[in-house]
Amino acid sequence: MKRTAFVFLILNFAFSNLFSQSVAHRRAETMKLGMNFSYLDNYWNGTKEKQFSDFLKSEEALKRESKFADIAKAGFKTVRVPICFSAWMELKQPYNWRDTKGLEIADSWVKAALASNLNVIVDLHHSEFDGSIPEAIKPERIVSLWLRIAERYKHTDPEKVFFELRNEPHDISAEAWRREASEIIKVVRKIAPKHTLIVGFHEWNGRKQMIESQPFEDSNIIYTFHYYDPFVFTHQGASWVGFGVQDLRNIPFPANGKENKTPDGSKGSWVEGNINAYAEDSKAEKMFADLKAAKDWSIKNKVPIFLGEFGSFGQFSTIEDRCRHAETVYSALGKLGIPNAWWEWDQGFTMFKPGTTSISECMQKAIDSYYTKK
């Protein structure tokens, strides 16, 4: 009897593990085309003296809530909602919530997205703010954040609501992030055992870093990475990046031999290297190979993946160039079967035709290429 019971327990564990893994794959398949919907992450609109908690304006947040229906109507199946929960929690133990207004709005957004029949990714975004508040990024505080977030959303439908542990971990070693992520997973699993987690790796959810890493033991995880290549195209003119990228203008896609010279302030830096490599980096074949490498890692490790962010900043690039870039990425993602989320709906990386609130015709063509298998 003892031997029989032992064998039964082993088989039960094996089958439950396989089931969890199949759950992650099955749920990943429902994600398909996704969209990031920003605003609850915009901590920089607040003041450091108030721990940035004053960034959120209730009237504006509630007004934006109706846009989930627009995202669904446009054909997207998933919405990733970046949320700066860190602004609303104390910096010191016992890490209680210090502001409930933002939490209530976040709750309302999740409900509105679900009412529009969207999958919802609750994404812990900018937990570190701008790096100027060291207490914010302590591992025990991040774990405590997730203890409270998981408790808040544990009753949501695990088939529709996903938990993304932390957006773009950076200035942290691979080992330190793995330890922190493991602790978060343990905490969340005690509270929400059935929800699928979304986990990226160090160096800003780097694609290469994911490929160089091993999956976690928990099998109900979808792994995420971000892809903004070629960076000198996707972020040209972006003031928050610095390092000379903010000086780039009118870089075409793909390269046509008329790219900008390296700005004086960027000579000798990685920006100059990226500009010199742009003719090769902007080739569709190179970008497909990048994304295929991520898919190969997924297949090798028998885990699902999700491209959580990609897109291009629109202030200093033509809509035609941006559409060509979008179609290159969407087409590759479709062929490889990688679910994804564009960054983002209606701010600086929007797909809208300039001066309107409608997706441009060429962007729609790019989106449609996801479903065109060749």
Disulfide bonds with the S-S distance in Angstrom:
Cys323-Cys362 2.05
